[in-house]
Amino acid sequence: MSDRELFRGHALTAIDGKGRVAIPAALRSVIEKNSDGRMVIIAKHQSDPCLSGYDRGWSRLLHERLEREEDRERNAGRDFDYHNAYRRAFGLVEEVPYDTSGRFILPAFFRAKAQLTDLAFFYGTGSTFEIWSPTVLIDTPGIDEETKEVAAFLMAERGVR
């Protein structure tokens, strides 16, 4: 895993009326270094009202991680809800192609779940990146204040709110 590139940085991008959005160049570069082809995997974030994005390589590592966790829990005599863990990790996702400029169509279900309408705030988190509605991010309790300040600043630069 040490040879994997990490998702870093942030950007605010527009979402058009058809739900198309562009993955920022720095994040797109990481996807392409960590994986084969121009595909991004989109999932609902496990706990926050945003989406998670990652490459196929991370998906394979996630599968291995879940298998290790399942083995560890069973060896310790504890129950592990592996059915739902695997469903969430591999069934509640969409693999979406993007073009050479990083544009892809946000899947409608995930766009609705994250309340993404006209702007998307991309935020690198290491192994994955998050896609937020900037207004939802700013209004969500428990999110780091500096992260909220970055989103508000980028919105102000665009003349929004």
C-alpha positions in Angstrom: 0.0 0.0 0.0 3.0 2.3 0.4 3.3 2.7 -3.3 -0.2 4.2 -3.6 -0.6 7.9 -4.2 -2.8 9.8 -1.8 -5.7 12.1 -2.5 -4.8 15.6 -1.3 -6.2 19.1 -1.7 -9.5 20.6 -2.4 -11.5 22.4 -5.1 -14.9 23.7 -5.8 -16.4 22.8 -9.2 -19.7 23.4 -11.0 -22.3 20.8 -11.6 -24.3 21.4 -14.8 -28.0 20.7 -15.4 -27.3 17.2 -16.5 -25.3 16.3 -13.4 -21.9 16.5 -15.0 -19.0 17.6 -12.9 -15.2 17.5 -13.4 -12.9 15.7 -11.0 -10.1 18.3 -10.1 -6.8 17.5 -12.0 -4.9 16.7 -8.8 -7.4 14.1 -7.7 -7.8 12.7 -11.2 -4.0 12.2 -11.5 -4.1 10.1 -8.3 -6.9 7.9 -9.7 -4.9 7.3 -12.8 -1.7 6.5 -11.0 -3.4 4.1 -8.6 -5.6 2.3 -11.1 -6.1 1.3 -14.7 -8.3 3.4 -16.9 -10.4 6.5 -16.4 -12.9 5.2 -13.9 -14.0 6.6 -10.5 -16.0 4.7 -7.9 -18.7 6.8 -6.2 -20.3 5.7 -2.9 -22.3 7.3 -0.1 -20.0 8.3 2.7 -20.4 5.9 5.6 -21.4 8.5 8.2 -21.4 12.1 6.7 -23.9 13.6 4.2 -21.5 13.5 1.3 -20.0 11.1 -1.2 -16.8 9.2 -1.2 -14.8 8.7 -4.4 -11.9 6.4 -5.0 -10.0 4.3 -7.6 -10.3 0.6 -8.5 -7.1 -0.1 -6.7 -8.5 1.1 -3.4 -11.6 -1.0 -4.0 -9.4 -4.1 -4.2 -7.6 -3.1 -1.0 -10.9 -2.5 0.7 -12.0 -6.0 -0.2 -8.8 -7.4 1.4 -9.3 -5.2 4.5 -12.8 -6.5 4.9 -11.7 -10.1 4.6 -9.0 -9.6 7.3 -11.5 -7.9 9.6 -13.9 -10.8 9.1 -11.2 -13.3 9.9 -10.1 -11.4 12.9 -13.6 -11.1 14.4 -14.4 -14.7 13.7 -11.1 -15.9 15.3 -11.9 -13.8 18.3 -15.3 -15.4 18.6 -17.2 -12.2 17.7 -20.0 -11.8 15.2 -19.1 -9.8 12.1 -22.0 -8.6 9.9 -20.0 -9.4 6.7 -23.1 -9.5 4.5 -23.9 -5.9 5.1 -20.3 -4.8 5.2 -19.7 -6.3 1.7 -23.1 -5.0 0.4 -22.2 -1.5 1.4 -18.7 -1.6 0.1 -19.4 -3.2 -3.2 -23.2 -3.0 -3.9 -23.9 0.6 -2.8 -21.4 2.1 -5.2 -21.3 3.1 -8.9 -18.3 2.8 -11.1 -18.4 5.8 -13.5 -16.2 6.6 -16.4 -14.8 10.1 -16.9 -13.4 11.8 -20.0 -9.9 13.2 -20.5 -10.9 16.5 -18.8 -12.2 14.5 -15.8 -15.9 15.1 -16.5 -18.4 12.5 -15.4 -22.1 12.3 -14.6 -22.8 12.1 -10.9 -25.2 9.1 -10.5 -28.6 10.5 -9.7 -29.2 8.5 -6.6 -25.9 9.6 -5.0 -26.4 13.2 -6.2 -29.7 13.2 -4.4 -28.4 11.6 -1.2 -25.6 14.2 -0.9 -27.9 17.1 -1.9 -25.6 18.1 -4.8 -27.2 20.6 -7.0 -25.0 23.3 -8.7 -21.6 23.0 -6.9 -19.4 20.2 -5.7 -16.6 20.6 -3.1 -14.0 18.0 -3.6 -11.8 17.2 -0.6 -8.9 14.8 -0.4 -8.8 12.5 2.6 -5.8 10.2 1.8 -7.1 6.9 0.5 -10.3 8.5 -0.8 -11.8 11.9 -1.5 -15.1 13.4 -0.5 -17.6 15.2 -2.6 -19.8 17.7 -0.7 -22.5 20.2 -1.4 -20.6 23.1 0.1 -23.6 24.5 1.8 -24.3 21.1 3.4 -20.7 20.9 4.5 -20.9 24.3 6.1 -24.1 23.4 8.0 -22.9 20.0 9.2 -22.0 19.8 12.9 -18.7 18.1 13.7 -16.9 19.1 10.5 -13.6 20.9 11.1 -14.1 24.7 11.1 -11.1 25.3 8.8 -12.6 22.9 6.2 -15.8 24.9 6.4 -13.8 28.1 6.0 -12.2 26.8 2.8 -15.5 25.9 1.3 -17.0 29.3 2.3 -14.0 31.1 0.8 -14.2 29.3 -2.5 -17.9 30.0 -2.6 -17.3 33.7 -1.9 -14.7 33.8 -4.7 -17.5 32.6 -7.1 -19.9 35.1 -5.7 -22.1 32.5 -4.0 -23.7 32.9 -0.5 
